[in-house]
Each structure stands twice: as structure tokens, then as C-alpha cells.
Amino acid sequence: MKKKNILLLIIFVAILFTSCDNKNSEMKEISNNKYLAEYSGGYTIEILNYSSDNDAEAYALHENGNAKWMLIVNDGYGNAKIMSEKNGVWSADEGKIKITIQGNTGAIVEEYVMKNGKFVNTLSDDRYLKRTK
């Protein structure tokens, strides 16, 4: 992803991170612990050996346990545009993040564990989270 697009993505994630709300109270699985504060923030979802200048997936993980997934695309003019977003919740333990997003057909759960300094998806070692700030 080009540096200009990454900067725009970071700005979008920061804005959305601050706007997470309590719309998903029925999905709450929050365990109030220090890891929510430590791991909260914006993340892009990266795939090893894959680079796209046109789109990106991102998470905004709020300290209160709310989560937002976004599909962000390049509009062709160097601007980022959110094409889709879904709300959910997340929880954390030492070296682990679990994200539950309400998809179109039900809950989507992704789990990540810390490996070599980054959170790697438990189902696919090629998929990992990269902090945006």
C-alpha cells in the first residue's frame, strides 16, 4: 500500500476508533483487564506476500471492548473511502486478541495470538494485524 494511502487509512481508523459506541451490548464479552487498554487501537489486516494499493481491511479496537471492522478502498483520486463497516466486540488476554464482528449472516470470530512480535491469525499464519499508530 502506498504511503499516501496508509496515511489516509490511519486518519480514518483514528476517527472511527474514537467513535466506537455501545450498539452491540448483546454481544458483550468484555473482561475488564489491562490487555484491553494495552492492545486497543487501530489495526490493518495484512496478508504475507500480498500488497494492495486499492483496498485494505482494518479494525478499530476500543478500550471499552467495542470493535469495528472496515473495508477501505482507494477512490482513484488518492483518497480513502469506507466501503463497508461492521460493529462488534473484542476481548484480550496476554498475547491474545479475540474479535467478534456481526456479519451479514451472523457472528464472525477471529482470534489472533502474538508470534514474533505481531498478532497472527490462529487459522491462517499468513494473516496478521499491523498497528496503525
N, C-alpha and C positions, 0 to 999 in steps of 0.2 A: 504494500500500500504506500502511495506517495506521501511525503512528509506533510504536504498541504492538507491532504485528506485526513491524515492521522490527527493533525491539529484540530480540524473541524469536528472529527469524531470525539476527541477529548472534550471539546466545549459542549457538544450535545450530551454526552454522558454526564458531565458535571451538572448541567442544568436539570437533566432528568433525575439524577441522583438526589438532588435537593428537593425534588417534587414527589418522591415516593410517598404514598399515603396508605391509609388503612382500609382500602377497598376489599381486601381479601381476608377478613377476620375469620371466616370459616376455614381457611387453610392454615391458620397459625400453628406452627410447631416450634415456637421460639423458646430457646433455652437461654436465659439471660446469663451470659458468660463473657469473659474478656475477649474471646475469639471473634464475637460479632463485631466488637469495636476494632480489633486488630485487622480483620480481613475485610471490613466494609470498604466500599469504594467502587470505582468503575473498572470494568474488565472487558477486553475484547476476547472473543473466542477465536483462537488461532489453530491452524492445521499445519503440521510439519510439511515442508516442501510444497506448500501452496500459498500463492500470493495473489491477491486481487486488488486492483485499483478501483473496481467498480462497486463492491459491496463489502459489508462487514456485519458480523453479529456481535452484539455487546450485551453485557449485564450491568445494571446499576444495583448494587447490593447495599441497602441502607442499614445503618446501625440498629434500627428498631426491628429488624427481621423481615422487612418488606423487600421484594425484588422486582426488577423489571427487565424483561428481555426485549431487545430491539434488533430489527433488521434495518441497517442504514446503507443507503446507496448513493453513489455519486450521480448528481443530476446532469452531468455532461458539461457543466459550467464551472466546475471546481468547488461546488457546494455539496454538502452532505444533506440528505433528506431521509427522514424516518419513514420507511415504507410500511412497517408493521411493528406493533409492540404488544406485549402480553404482560400481565401482572402476576405476581406470586409471592412466595416466601422463601426464606433460606435459613439454614442453621449451620453452626460451625462447632467443631471440636479441634483439638490440637492437630494441625496438619491436614484437616479435612473440611470440605465445604459440600453441603447438600443443598441443591436448588430445586424447588418445585414451582413450575410455571403452569398456569391454567391455559392449556392449548385449546384449539377448536374442538377437539374430540375428547377432552379430559386432561387430567394432570400429566405433565411431562416432568420426570425426575432425572436430574443429572447429579452425579457425585464426582467430586474431584479430590485427589489426595496429593500431598506435597511430595514431589520427586525431583531431586536435583535442583531445588530452588524455585520450582514452579508447580502450580496446581494442574495435575494431569487427570484427564477423564478416566474413570475406572473401567469403562467399556472400550475405550479406544486410546491407546498411548499416543496416537498422532494428534489428538485434540487436547488443547490446554488453554488455560486462562492467562492473559497478559494484562497486568495492572496498567491503567491508562494515566494515572497521576503519580 
